[in-house]
Structure formats: C-alpha cells, structure tokens
C-alpha cells in the first residue's frame, strides 16, 4: 500500500493543529476505512457528524463502515445514518 499506512498520521497532525477541521476528520476516516480499520473510521465519521449532521460524505462513510463491521441493521437505519424523509425519496 505504499505510504497509505502513514496517511492517518498525517491527518492526525493536521487535526492536532486545528481539531475543528471537519474535512480532516473525514479524510482520516477514509484512510482508516481503506486500511480496513472500520472501527476507527466509524469513530471519525461519527465525530464529524456530531459537528455537522448534514455532511453527506460522512453519512455515507458511516453507513459503509457499519456495513463492513457487519452491523447491518444500523447501516441501513435512517436514524443511525441521519437520513430522513427530507433528504431521501425512499
């Protein structure tokens, strides 16, 4: 995987400078996800959603992390993923 294993540390360094960086959390979550560390990815997606519940990328990332953790009911639950009827036609 080349330098990908170092990517979460780079994102963590950026967050250490400014822990309000929503995209920093999202990118670190994506790094963990690609590395197969779905628990850490989920934690960062959840934290980013606590800061911005409408951040769609983290909603989808959270659902995908839950799916990969085989937590299927949570992965498709609208309350868990923060999707509601105003954001979905289903």
PyMOL commands that set and color helices and strands:
alter all, ss='L'
color gray80, all
select helices_A, chain A and resi 4-17+22-34+38-51+56-68+72-76+78-81
alter helices_A, ss='H'
color red, helices_A
deselect
rebuild
show_as cartoon
